[in-house]
Amino acid sequence: MRWIADDPDQASRDELTRVLANAMGAAPGAVDDLADRMSGMLRFGTAGLRGPVRAGPAGMNVAVVRRATAGLAAWLGRGGPRGTVVVGRDARHGSEAFCAAAAEVLAGAGFTVRVLPSPLPTPVLAFAVRELGAVAGVQITASHNPPADNGYKVYLADGAQLAPPSDAEIEAAITAAPPAISVPTAAGAVPQDVTEAYLDRVGRLPRGTARTLRIALTPMHGVGGETAVLALRRAGFTDVHVVASQAAPDPDFPTVTFPNPEEPGATDALLALAAEVDADLAIALDPDADRCALGVPDRTRTPARAHADPDSRGGGAATWRMLTGDETGGLLGDHLLRSGGYPDPLVATTVVSSSMLASVAAGYGARFAETLTGFKWIVRGGPGLVFGYEEALGYCVDPDAVRDKDGIAAAVLACDLAATLKAAGADLDDRLDELAVAHGVHATLGVSLRMEPAARDAAVERLRARPPEGWSVARPAPDVLVLRRDGERLVIRPSGTEPKLKAYLEVVEPVTDLAVAKATAATRLEALRREVDALLSA
């Protein structure tokens, strides 16, 4: 009853009162529902908050957002002076109300508050922090989580995500915050649109001059569609076809089971459109447009299309495939380094991503950094960073503007690469083959095993203490284990959000004959997968 009395939102009070009444009346499932909602506050980590939209401390609601923002404001103001904080949102359930709640608390704490004027991609908010010289930014988003979820993501003055110990310090400040109804609020937040400045910046990203490219695009019911089309147009790419059924923001995500381009079936509508319009490149953004996935005609199942004439459409529907995050990361990193113009450049990726980027960097005499997982580490990989990526479809292609993953900027750069190759009579697969010949076939695979935390931790400790014969072992972080043997790598870490153990496999096969090397790498990767299954289930 205390939480209900302290909740400033009437709808949430009514919701939790009904849940309480149902539990007291022993309605089926009601006791468990109430216990789950009251199981504790949503944890504030380096990604901020994320959880189901529902009343109670274990949900995303106005009361939780008020207290989280009160804690953030106290932490930001610990040195005395207040500055500007930018607040943005996506189009998920509750986003508008949560954005308003955050803005009111920040204004009540004495900050100058600038609010993005409509639902916009997360990279626009990250850009706004640096563009406006803000001390922080808050984006209301749950990225590619299921429709029932929402979240609260924080950027610091450098435009990057939180990194330890800031997250723990802010969580402590949230714990010390007063009840939501007692948190001071004020009006005075001012709308601020930075979209034009963002589009101008992204529009200047292409390194080449070719622009003949037909593009199929889906924003996957999220907020990236309009901004992405405008960005591509600003960069000179005007032949863009958008999946009509997924073009407008819709918080229910009605045409996808799970709104994540990595999920099986999520890009089916995109690839169908790409085949229908005979596109050169397919692009899928996740709902807040910070991730980008690329699709290409699958030459392994259809005849190769003619590229000698840059304007030829190839004639006929093709079977398409989505590139892996590692394939796209290698392509974009190589494209930026190949185009040159950077003094002493640095590229970075994570310990679970392919080692291809390290080899590419060495080929250009560039510096390379391998970091822990997450863009909070990638963008802090060192001075001179020009590119960073993670295998989960995240790419930072313009760190001076957006110090986080940016699916729209990555899409523009991918189109630049694809158009440049098309003008030369080649395509992305040709460039992937070129990289394989130069650096070896890098075959990667991610495996997730559902395991309860105790069994998961025991499996990791068992492998650390007694690695299989022939494998060397390293532990770059308490929750990450890296095993290596000749041309093979296995990285194991627990999921941060689910009871799962994640394994990342890589096989590197030198190339004498490319077709033979690809086949050998695939065989070795499958054998490694079976070996890993046995190791982790033992």
C-alpha positions as CSV (number, residue, x, y, z in Angstrom):
1,M,0.0,0.0,0.0
2,R,2.9,2.3,0.6
3,W,4.1,2.1,-3.0
4,I,0.5,2.8,-4.2
5,A,0.2,5.9,-2.0
6,D,3.6,7.2,-3.2
7,D,2.9,6.7,-6.9
8,P,2.1,10.1,-8.6
9,D,0.3,8.4,-11.6
10,Q,-3.4,7.6,-11.1
11,A,-3.4,5.0,-13.8
12,S,-0.5,3.1,-12.2
13,R,-2.2,3.4,-8.7
14,D,-5.4,1.9,-10.1
15,E,-3.5,-0.9,-11.9
16,L,-1.6,-2.0,-8.8
17,T,-4.7,-1.7,-6.7
18,R,-6.5,-4.1,-9.0
19,V,-3.5,-6.5,-8.8
20,L,-3.5,-6.3,-5.0
21,A,-7.3,-6.9,-4.9
22,N,-6.9,-9.9,-7.2
23,A,-4.1,-11.4,-5.1
24,M,-6.2,-10.9,-1.9
25,G,-9.1,-12.7,-3.7
26,A,-6.8,-15.5,-4.7
27,A,-7.3,-15.0,-8.4
28,P,-5.2,-17.5,-10.4
29,G,-1.7,-16.2,-10.9
30,A,-2.4,-12.9,-9.1
31,V,-0.2,-13.6,-6.0
32,D,2.7,-14.4,-8.3
33,D,2.0,-11.3,-10.4
34,L,2.0,-9.1,-7.3
35,A,5.1,-10.8,-5.9
36,D,7.0,-10.2,-9.2
37,R,6.0,-6.6,-9.4
38,M,7.1,-5.9,-5.8
39,S,10.3,-8.1,-6.0
40,G,12.5,-5.0,-5.9
41,M,13.4,-1.9,-7.9
42,L,14.5,-2.3,-11.5
43,R,18.3,-2.5,-11.4
44,F,20.1,0.5,-12.9
45,G,23.1,-0.7,-14.9
46,T,25.4,0.6,-17.7
47,A,22.4,0.4,-20.0
48,G,20.2,2.3,-17.5
49,L,16.8,0.7,-16.8
50,R,14.9,-1.8,-18.9
51,G,11.8,-3.8,-18.0
52,P,8.1,-4.4,-18.6
53,V,5.7,-1.4,-18.7
54,R,3.6,-2.0,-15.6
55,A,2.9,-0.6,-12.1
56,G,5.1,-1.4,-9.2
57,P,8.8,-1.0,-8.4
58,A,9.9,-3.8,-10.7
59,G,8.3,-2.2,-13.8
60,M,8.8,0.8,-16.1
61,N,6.3,3.4,-14.9
62,V,6.2,7.1,-14.0
63,A,7.1,6.5,-10.4
64,V,10.2,4.5,-11.3
65,V,11.2,7.0,-13.9
66,R,10.8,9.9,-11.4
67,R,13.0,8.2,-8.8
68,A,15.6,7.2,-11.4
69,T,15.8,10.7,-12.7
70,A,16.0,12.1,-9.1
71,G,19.0,9.9,-8.5
72,L,20.6,10.8,-11.8
73,A,20.0,14.5,-11.1
74,A,21.6,14.2,-7.6
75,W,24.6,12.4,-9.1
76,L,25.0,15.0,-11.9
77,G,24.7,17.9,-9.5
78,R,27.1,16.6,-6.9
79,G,29.7,19.1,-8.0
80,G,27.3,22.1,-7.7
81,P,26.7,23.7,-11.1
82,R,23.8,22.5,-13.2
83,G,24.0,22.3,-17.0
84,T,21.9,21.2,-19.9
85,V,20.3,17.7,-20.1
86,V,18.7,16.4,-23.3
87,V,15.8,14.0,-23.1
88,G,14.4,12.0,-26.0
89,R,12.2,9.0,-26.6
90,D,11.1,6.3,-29.0
91,A,7.5,5.3,-29.8
92,R,7.0,2.5,-27.3
93,H,4.2,2.2,-24.9
94,G,4.7,4.7,-22.1
95,S,7.6,6.6,-23.8
96,E,5.8,9.9,-24.0
97,A,4.8,9.9,-20.4
98,F,8.2,8.7,-19.2
99,C,10.0,11.4,-21.3
100,A,7.8,14.1,-19.7
101,A,8.4,12.7,-16.2
102,A,12.2,12.7,-16.7
103,A,12.1,16.3,-18.1
104,E,10.0,17.6,-15.2
105,V,12.3,16.1,-12.5
106,L,15.4,17.4,-14.2
107,A,13.8,20.9,-14.5
108,G,12.8,20.6,-10.8
109,A,16.4,19.9,-9.9
110,G,17.6,23.1,-11.6
111,F,18.9,21.7,-14.9
112,T,18.3,23.3,-18.3
113,V,16.2,20.7,-20.1
114,R,16.0,20.3,-23.8
115,V,13.5,17.7,-25.1
116,L,13.6,16.2,-28.6
117,P,10.3,17.2,-30.3
118,S,9.0,13.8,-31.4
119,P,9.9,10.1,-31.2
120,L,13.4,9.9,-32.7
121,P,16.2,7.3,-33.1
122,T,18.6,6.8,-30.1
123,P,21.6,8.0,-32.2
124,V,20.0,11.4,-32.6
125,L,19.8,11.7,-28.8
126,A,23.4,10.6,-28.5
127,F,24.4,13.2,-31.2
128,A,22.4,15.9,-29.4
129,V,24.4,15.5,-26.2
130,R,27.6,16.6,-27.9
131,E,26.0,19.0,-30.3
132,L,24.4,21.0,-27.5
133,G,27.3,20.6,-25.0
134,A,25.0,18.9,-22.5
135,V,26.1,17.3,-19.3
136,A,24.0,14.3,-20.0
137,G,21.3,12.8,-22.1
138,V,18.4,10.5,-21.4
139,Q,16.7,8.4,-24.0
140,I,13.4,6.5,-23.2
141,T,13.8,3.3,-25.2
142,A,13.9,-0.4,-24.9
143,S,15.8,-0.8,-28.2
144,H,14.9,-4.2,-29.7
145,N,13.3,-5.7,-26.6
146,P,9.8,-7.3,-26.8
147,P,6.8,-5.0,-27.2
148,A,5.8,-5.1,-23.5
149,D,9.1,-3.5,-22.4
150,N,10.5,0.0,-22.2
151,G,13.7,1.5,-20.8
152,Y,15.8,4.5,-19.7
153,K,19.2,5.0,-21.2
154,V,21.8,7.5,-20.0
155,Y,24.6,9.2,-21.9
156,L,27.3,11.3,-20.2
157,A,28.8,14.6,-21.3
158,D,31.2,12.9,-23.7
159,G,28.3,11.4,-25.5
160,A,29.1,7.8,-24.4
161,Q,27.1,5.3,-22.4
162,L,27.7,5.0,-18.7
163,A,30.7,3.0,-17.6
164,P,31.6,1.7,-14.1
165,P,31.7,3.1,-11.5
166,S,29.2,5.7,-12.6
167,D,26.3,3.2,-12.9
168,A,26.8,1.9,-9.4
169,E,27.0,5.5,-8.1
170,I,23.8,6.5,-9.8
171,E,22.0,3.4,-8.6
172,A,23.0,4.3,-5.0
173,A,21.7,7.8,-5.6
174,I,18.4,6.3,-6.9
175,T,18.1,4.1,-3.8
176,A,18.5,7.3,-1.6
177,A,15.9,9.2,-3.6
178,P,12.6,10.1,-1.9
179,P,9.3,8.5,-2.8
180,A,8.2,9.4,-6.3
181,I,5.4,11.6,-5.1
182,S,7.8,13.7,-3.1
183,V,10.4,14.2,-5.9
184,P,10.4,18.0,-6.9
185,T,9.2,18.6,-10.5
186,A,8.9,21.8,-12.6
187,A,7.8,22.9,-16.0
188,G,10.2,24.7,-18.3
189,A,11.6,22.0,-20.6
190,V,12.2,23.5,-24.1
191,P,11.7,21.5,-27.3
192,Q,15.0,21.3,-29.3
193,D,15.3,19.7,-32.7
194,V,18.8,18.7,-33.8
195,T,17.6,16.5,-36.7
196,E,18.9,18.8,-39.4
197,A,22.3,19.0,-37.9
198,Y,22.4,15.2,-37.5
199,L,21.3,14.7,-41.1
200,D,24.0,17.1,-42.4
201,R,26.6,15.2,-40.5
202,V,25.5,11.8,-41.6
203,G,25.0,13.0,-45.2
204,R,28.7,13.8,-45.4
205,L,29.9,10.3,-44.4
206,P,30.3,8.7,-47.9
207,R,33.9,8.4,-48.9
208,G,33.2,7.8,-52.6
209,T,31.2,9.5,-55.4
210,A,29.1,6.6,-56.7
211,R,25.4,6.8,-55.8
212,T,23.7,4.4,-58.2
213,L,22.1,1.9,-55.8
214,R,18.7,0.4,-55.2
215,I,18.0,0.0,-51.5
216,A,15.3,-2.0,-49.6
217,L,14.8,-0.8,-46.0
218,T,12.8,-1.6,-42.9
219,P,12.7,0.3,-39.6
220,M,10.9,-2.7,-38.1
221,H,7.9,-0.7,-36.7
222,G,10.4,1.6,-34.9
223,V,11.4,5.2,-35.1
224,G,14.2,5.1,-37.6
225,G,12.4,5.0,-40.9
226,E,11.8,8.6,-41.7
227,T,15.2,9.7,-40.4
228,A,17.0,6.9,-42.3
229,V,15.3,7.8,-45.6
230,L,16.2,11.5,-45.1
231,A,19.8,10.6,-44.2
232,L,20.2,8.4,-47.3
233,R,18.7,11.1,-49.5
234,R,21.0,13.7,-47.9
235,A,23.9,11.5,-48.8
236,G,22.7,11.1,-52.4
237,F,20.9,7.8,-52.3
238,T,17.4,8.3,-53.5
239,D,16.3,4.9,-54.8
240,V,15.0,3.6,-51.5
241,H,12.0,1.2,-51.0
242,V,10.6,0.9,-47.5
243,V,8.6,-2.2,-46.3
244,A,5.2,-0.6,-46.1
245,S,3.8,-2.8,-43.4
246,Q,6.7,-1.9,-41.1
247,A,7.3,1.7,-42.1
248,A,5.3,3.6,-39.4
249,P,6.2,3.4,-35.6
250,D,3.9,0.9,-33.9
251,P,4.6,-0.1,-30.3
252,D,2.9,-3.5,-30.7
253,F,5.3,-4.6,-33.5
254,P,2.5,-6.5,-35.2
255,T,4.4,-8.2,-38.1
256,V,7.4,-9.5,-36.1
257,T,7.5,-12.0,-33.2
258,F,10.6,-10.3,-31.8
259,P,11.7,-6.9,-33.2
260,N,15.4,-7.7,-33.6
261,P,17.0,-8.1,-37.0
262,E,19.1,-11.0,-35.6
263,E,16.0,-13.1,-34.8
264,P,15.0,-15.8,-37.3
265,G,12.2,-14.5,-39.5
266,A,12.5,-10.8,-38.4
267,T,13.8,-9.7,-41.8
268,D,11.5,-11.9,-44.0
269,A,9.4,-9.0,-45.2
270,L,12.5,-6.9,-46.0
271,L,14.1,-9.7,-48.0
272,A,10.9,-10.3,-49.9
273,L,10.8,-6.6,-50.8
274,A,14.4,-6.7,-51.8
275,A,13.8,-9.6,-54.2
276,E,10.6,-7.9,-55.5
277,V,12.3,-4.6,-56.4
278,D,15.6,-6.3,-57.4
279,A,17.5,-4.2,-54.9
280,D,21.2,-4.1,-54.6
281,L,21.2,-3.9,-50.8
282,A,18.7,-4.6,-48.0
283,I,18.9,-2.7,-44.7
284,A,17.1,-3.6,-41.4
285,L,17.2,-1.2,-38.5
286,D,16.2,-2.2,-35.0
287,P,13.3,-0.2,-33.4
288,D,15.4,2.6,-32.0
289,A,17.8,2.5,-35.0
290,D,21.0,2.1,-33.2
291,R,21.6,-1.3,-34.8
292,C,21.8,-2.1,-38.5
293,A,21.7,-5.4,-40.4
294,L,22.6,-5.8,-44.1
295,G,21.1,-8.3,-46.6
296,V,22.6,-9.3,-49.9
297,P,21.7,-11.6,-52.8
298,D,22.8,-15.1,-51.9
299,R,25.1,-16.2,-54.7
300,T,25.4,-19.6,-53.1
301,R,21.8,-20.4,-54.1
302,T,21.2,-18.2,-57.2
303,P,23.3,-17.4,-60.2
304,A,25.6,-14.5,-59.7
305,R,24.0,-11.2,-61.0
306,A,25.7,-9.2,-63.7
307,H,27.4,-6.1,-62.3
308,A,29.4,-5.0,-65.3
309,D,26.7,-2.3,-66.1
310,P,26.1,-0.2,-63.0
311,D,22.6,0.4,-64.1
312,S,21.7,-3.2,-64.8
313,R,19.0,-4.6,-62.6
314,G,20.0,-8.2,-62.9
315,G,16.6,-9.4,-64.0
316,G,14.6,-11.7,-61.8
317,A,14.0,-12.3,-58.1
318,A,17.1,-13.4,-56.1
319,T,17.3,-15.4,-52.9
320,W,18.7,-13.2,-50.2
321,R,20.7,-13.7,-47.0
322,M,21.6,-11.4,-44.1
323,L,25.2,-10.7,-43.4
324,T,26.5,-11.5,-39.9
325,G,27.5,-8.6,-37.7
326,D,31.1,-9.8,-38.0
327,E,30.9,-9.7,-41.8
328,T,29.5,-6.2,-41.8
329,G,32.0,-5.1,-39.2
330,G,34.9,-6.3,-41.4
331,L,33.5,-4.6,-44.5
332,L,32.9,-1.2,-42.9
333,G,36.2,-1.2,-41.0
334,D,38.1,-2.1,-44.2
335,H,36.1,0.6,-46.2
336,L,37.0,3.4,-43.8
337,L,40.7,2.4,-43.5
338,R,41.0,1.8,-47.3
339,S,39.6,5.3,-48.0
340,G,42.3,6.8,-45.8
341,G,42.6,10.3,-44.5
342,Y,43.0,9.5,-40.9
343,P,46.2,10.3,-38.9
344,D,47.2,7.3,-36.8
345,P,43.7,5.7,-36.9
346,L,42.4,3.3,-34.3
347,V,39.7,0.6,-34.9
348,A,38.2,-1.4,-32.1
349,T,35.9,-4.4,-31.5
350,T,35.1,-6.7,-28.6
351,V,36.6,-9.9,-27.3
352,V,33.5,-11.8,-28.6
353,S,33.7,-10.4,-32.1
354,S,35.7,-11.7,-35.1
355,S,39.5,-11.2,-35.1
356,M,39.2,-10.2,-38.8
357,L,39.3,-6.5,-37.9
358,A,42.6,-6.9,-36.1
359,S,44.1,-8.4,-39.3
360,V,42.6,-5.7,-41.5
361,A,44.0,-3.0,-39.3
362,A,47.4,-4.5,-39.4
363,G,47.3,-4.6,-43.2
364,Y,46.8,-0.8,-43.2
365,G,49.2,-0.1,-40.4
366,A,46.4,1.1,-38.2
367,R,46.1,0.6,-34.4
368,F,43.6,-2.0,-33.1
369,A,42.0,-2.4,-29.7
370,E,40.1,-5.4,-28.3
371,T,37.7,-4.4,-25.5
372,L,35.1,-6.0,-23.3
373,T,31.6,-6.3,-24.6
374,G,29.5,-3.2,-25.0
375,F,29.9,0.2,-26.6
376,K,30.7,1.8,-23.3
377,W,34.1,0.1,-23.7
378,I,34.5,0.2,-27.5
379,V,34.3,4.0,-27.7
380,R,36.8,4.3,-24.9
381,G,39.2,2.0,-26.6
382,G,41.8,4.8,-27.1
383,P,42.6,8.1,-28.8
384,G,42.1,8.4,-32.6
385,L,39.1,6.0,-32.8
386,V,37.6,6.0,-36.3
387,F,35.5,2.8,-36.2
388,G,34.2,0.4,-33.6
389,Y,31.8,-2.5,-33.8
390,E,30.3,-5.4,-32.0
391,E,29.0,-8.7,-33.5
392,A,25.5,-7.9,-32.3
393,L,24.9,-5.5,-35.3
394,G,26.3,-2.4,-33.6
395,Y,28.6,-0.1,-35.6
396,C,30.1,3.3,-34.6
397,V,31.3,4.8,-37.9
398,D,31.6,8.5,-36.8
399,P,32.9,8.6,-33.2
400,D,33.4,12.3,-33.2
401,A,29.6,12.8,-33.7
402,V,28.0,9.8,-32.1
403,R,30.0,7.9,-29.5
404,D,27.8,4.9,-29.6
405,K,26.4,2.5,-32.2
406,D,24.4,4.3,-34.9
407,G,22.4,2.2,-37.4
408,I,21.5,5.1,-39.7
409,A,25.1,6.3,-40.1
410,A,26.2,2.7,-40.6
411,A,23.5,2.3,-43.3
412,V,24.7,5.3,-45.1
413,L,28.3,4.1,-45.1
414,A,27.3,0.6,-46.2
415,C,25.4,2.2,-49.2
416,D,28.6,4.2,-50.0
417,L,30.6,0.9,-50.0
418,A,28.0,-1.0,-52.0
419,A,27.6,1.8,-54.6
420,T,31.4,2.1,-55.0
421,L,31.7,-1.6,-55.5
422,K,28.8,-1.7,-58.0
423,A,30.4,1.0,-60.1
424,A,33.5,-1.2,-60.3
425,G,31.4,-4.2,-61.3
426,A,31.6,-5.9,-57.9
427,D,29.5,-6.3,-54.8
428,L,29.8,-6.9,-51.0
429,D,30.4,-10.6,-51.4
430,D,33.3,-9.9,-53.8
431,R,34.8,-7.6,-51.1
432,L,34.3,-10.3,-48.4
433,D,36.1,-12.8,-50.7
434,E,38.9,-10.3,-51.1
435,L,39.3,-9.9,-47.4
436,A,39.2,-13.7,-46.9
437,V,42.0,-14.2,-49.5
438,A,44.1,-11.5,-47.7
439,H,43.4,-12.4,-44.1
440,G,42.0,-15.9,-44.1
441,V,38.4,-17.1,-43.8
442,H,37.1,-16.0,-40.4
443,A,34.0,-18.2,-39.7
444,T,32.1,-17.3,-36.5
445,L,29.1,-18.6,-34.7
446,G,27.2,-17.6,-31.5
447,V,25.7,-20.3,-29.3
448,S,23.3,-19.8,-26.3
449,L,22.6,-22.4,-23.8
450,R,19.8,-21.9,-21.2
451,M,21.3,-22.5,-17.8
452,E,20.4,-21.4,-14.3
453,P,23.0,-19.1,-12.8
454,A,24.5,-21.7,-10.4
455,A,25.1,-24.3,-13.2
456,R,26.3,-21.5,-15.6
457,D,28.9,-20.3,-13.1
458,A,30.0,-23.8,-12.3
459,A,30.5,-24.6,-16.0
460,V,32.7,-21.5,-16.5
461,E,34.7,-22.2,-13.4
462,R,35.2,-25.8,-14.5
463,L,36.6,-24.8,-17.9
464,R,38.8,-22.1,-16.2
465,A,40.3,-24.6,-13.8
466,R,40.6,-27.5,-16.2
467,P,40.6,-26.4,-19.8
468,P,40.5,-29.1,-22.4
469,E,43.8,-30.5,-23.6
470,G,45.4,-28.3,-26.2
471,W,43.5,-25.1,-25.2
472,S,45.1,-22.1,-23.6
473,V,42.8,-20.1,-21.3
474,A,42.6,-16.4,-20.3
475,R,40.2,-14.4,-18.2
476,P,40.0,-10.7,-19.4
477,A,37.2,-10.0,-17.0
478,P,35.6,-11.9,-14.1
479,D,32.7,-13.0,-16.2
480,V,34.6,-13.7,-19.5
481,L,36.6,-16.8,-20.4
482,V,38.7,-17.0,-23.6
483,L,40.1,-20.3,-24.8
484,R,42.4,-20.6,-27.8
485,R,44.1,-23.2,-29.8
486,D,45.6,-23.3,-33.3
487,G,43.3,-21.1,-35.5
488,E,40.3,-21.5,-33.2
489,R,38.9,-19.4,-30.4
490,L,36.1,-19.9,-27.9
491,V,34.8,-17.1,-25.7
492,I,32.3,-17.8,-22.9
493,R,30.3,-15.4,-20.9
494,P,27.0,-15.4,-19.0
495,S,24.1,-13.4,-20.5
496,G,23.5,-10.1,-18.6
497,T,19.7,-10.3,-18.9
498,E,18.7,-14.0,-19.1
499,P,19.6,-17.3,-17.5
500,K,21.9,-18.3,-20.4
501,L,25.5,-19.1,-21.1
502,K,26.8,-17.6,-24.3
503,A,29.6,-19.0,-26.3
504,Y,31.2,-17.3,-29.3
505,L,33.1,-19.5,-31.7
506,E,35.7,-18.5,-34.3
507,V,37.7,-20.6,-36.8
508,V,40.4,-19.0,-39.0
509,E,41.4,-20.9,-42.1
510,P,44.2,-19.7,-44.3
511,V,43.4,-19.4,-48.0
512,T,45.2,-21.1,-50.9
513,D,42.0,-22.0,-52.7
514,L,39.1,-19.9,-51.5
515,A,36.3,-22.4,-52.1
516,V,38.3,-25.1,-50.3
517,A,39.1,-22.8,-47.4
518,K,35.4,-21.8,-47.0
519,A,34.3,-25.4,-47.0
520,T,37.1,-26.4,-44.5
521,A,36.3,-23.5,-42.2
522,A,32.6,-24.5,-42.2
523,T,33.5,-28.1,-41.3
524,R,35.9,-27.0,-38.6
525,L,33.3,-24.6,-37.2
526,E,30.6,-27.3,-37.0
527,A,33.1,-29.7,-35.3
528,L,33.9,-26.9,-32.8
529,R,30.2,-26.3,-32.1
530,R,29.7,-30.0,-31.3
531,E,32.8,-30.0,-29.1
532,V,31.5,-26.9,-27.2
533,D,28.1,-28.4,-26.7
534,A,29.7,-31.4,-25.1
535,L,32.0,-29.2,-23.0
536,L,29.3,-27.0,-21.6
537,S,26.8,-29.8,-21.0
538,A,29.2,-32.1,-19.2
